[in-house]
């Protein structure tokens, strides 16, 4: 036994010698540390340790990655039509993209945030904002599907969104652009003093995650850039960075950079909630869509709402204060304890950190430094916890590792800088390739970060990958932050602009991931839940086909009696009740996308045949060895034809 | 030249119109090595028994069911429940009394053990890979695999009871 030990020790020494050779180039501290490749290698068939939900930026979608491998699992369609999954193309999901402006096929998705319980990520839902036509979506993490989209009225450039409070009491949506509220025909030059910025608090139903707009706080006409909730001791407050406190309406790159300091607005939402619950606030006529998708009917409904409750901050004394923060702060990040509020002044040389305790003290002792439109401005020196001196150029965002350290991105100097909370000293810095925007540590904006990795999401990639013409890939980078020094492990391409991300241990989500929809629970009005339910019904020139699909046939697969000028609805139910057996369907000449139907689900596409003939349809998702046999025909006759509707699934030869 | 084109087009359109809305005459198809029907081969050589007609009352199959008791009396209550499940989950591929995508369950217990039937319902993936009879059936039915409809053991048992009522 001893000998074996000796031998294995010997081997270990040799192995160590080789390892240290391999790592000769890296600046690793530990002789035992493995190579970057080993750290991100997830063997075939193995699962990643973390989920990362990375927004697709201007693609409007949300992508699901595994960390540390950087492998892409799914692109969840949210705000943009997706022909692959029929999102916004099939009859069931078209209402999801309805707004007060009508159907909108695209948006710009920015800040995913995972729901929390007691300050910790609970893995139930992801909320994400649409910037352009202001909306918040909810993605259910049992199905990884978008199940709700609510439009935000009185908002424009919905950017300081969609962050959740520590028990997911609220999802918050702040306007970037101030606008006339209510919207009206007025001169742009009269912006100053007349435009308002709305901060919307969306109450979340704890049972199903659904949102309703509880109130909108109508703030001065600044730009509200980013936000984060207080947590722990500061729970009940919400913090928003502002810029353009100059209230410029043109050439903002100059005119909104005049003031030495802008503000972080501190909102005591608990106080305002109490005010509203006691009948406070003013109901304002407006119009916004609230769209909800049901897993039972597999169908979305869109409801137009005509009223919103607004709150004037001056009517709730003690609820709103302004914390002076240097130079157009962008990110607004709160540390896991809730004590520190980091204002990433993007034109400032230093990083400003406010203290919640000092803020409360300053409020109690009325240490004010004037007011803006009646809202008290606290004295900068009296709320300042400290500043990180000259850490880099162009700070944007900060996340936390739960071990007393903060990590801030610097856009201009293109790096991630690690610094210590409380002492404000810079501990480490690593370059990014290139021009990093947001960063994400799983749980890094909650009370319980999982400080093993940080993902840097870059704005520019230039030469990092094989070129693909003028438009090159978008990209993120993974760093190991478990040691004293950060270590770059991996570059991986992303969809759209990887704007921001939310991550958490896979164990919080994996076990809840749904495998299929139960047929018996299918309440789609046109579901055919067995072969006996299949039929074709004519209502004038509308024809409804209730069809089933299973390996490897459609039922019916021969239909006659359709005429030119008909509007044919194919309602197709996937009868499979097994994991990972979706079927697709596509019809020649249909002016829409394919359908991709999960087991137990019903989806509908519309076909308006324009030409007489016999037209085939087929399964688009390779489903079985007989996938190529999964097809059917529809006979289309002239509009004046008197051929009766008939349908069949042939007998066996 | 122009006139030729015109004449041709007129002829073409007449021929097209004549097809018009009428039902086209059914043309005889052709046959190329079409699978011969069982009765036609019977007299010739040694009779090959199709897997679906093979009798094997010892093989219990592979899966969660190792032994079940069948009462001589059919439970009508259970059979009714089984019929309902069968209609919802199985009829896409199985007709009760005649061959369809898959074989008919009529008189199944004269050919199979009850355990084999239930394992085929509950554990088709493994059965199709490992059970010799299930493998032969897959070949007989053109490679259309038995789908796992995720029935519970109780549901599969009820379906089996329904099979006993088929005539």
HADDOCK unambig.tbl for C-alpha pairs under 7 A between the chains (distance, minus, plus):
assign (segid A and resid 529 and name CA) (segid B and resid 88 and name CA) 6.47 0.50 0.50
assign (segid A and resid 530 and name CA) (segid B and resid 87 and name CA) 6.62 0.50 0.50
assign (segid A and resid 530 and name CA) (segid B and resid 88 and name CA) 4.85 0.50 0.50
assign (segid A and resid 530 and name CA) (segid B and resid 89 and name CA) 6.87 0.50 0.50
assign (segid A and resid 530 and name CA) (segid B and resid 91 and name CA) 6.97 0.50 0.50
assign (segid A and resid 530 and name CA) (segid B and resid 92 and name CA) 6.82 0.50 0.50
assign (segid A and resid 531 and name CA) (segid B and resid 91 and name CA) 6.13 0.50 0.50
assign (segid A and resid 531 and name CA) (segid B and resid 92 and name CA) 5.50 0.50 0.50
assign (segid A and resid 576 and name CA) (segid B and resid 149 and name CA) 6.29 0.50 0.50
assign (segid A and resid 577 and name CA) (segid B and resid 148 and name CA) 6.73 0.50 0.50
assign (segid A and resid 577 and name CA) (segid B and resid 149 and name CA) 4.42 0.50 0.50
assign (segid A and resid 577 and name CA) (segid B and resid 150 and name CA) 5.89 0.50 0.50
assign (segid A and resid 578 and name CA) (segid B and resid 148 and name CA) 5.63 0.50 0.50
assign (segid A and resid 578 and name CA) (segid B and resid 149 and name CA) 5.65 0.50 0.50
assign (segid A and resid 578 and name CA) (segid B and resid 150 and name CA) 6.20 0.50 0.50
assign (segid A and resid 625 and name CA) (segid B and resid 143 and name CA) 6.78 0.50 0.50
assign (segid A and resid 626 and name CA) (segid B and resid 144 and name CA) 6.60 0.50 0.50
assign (segid A and resid 652 and name CA) (segid B and resid 100 and name CA) 5.90 0.50 0.50
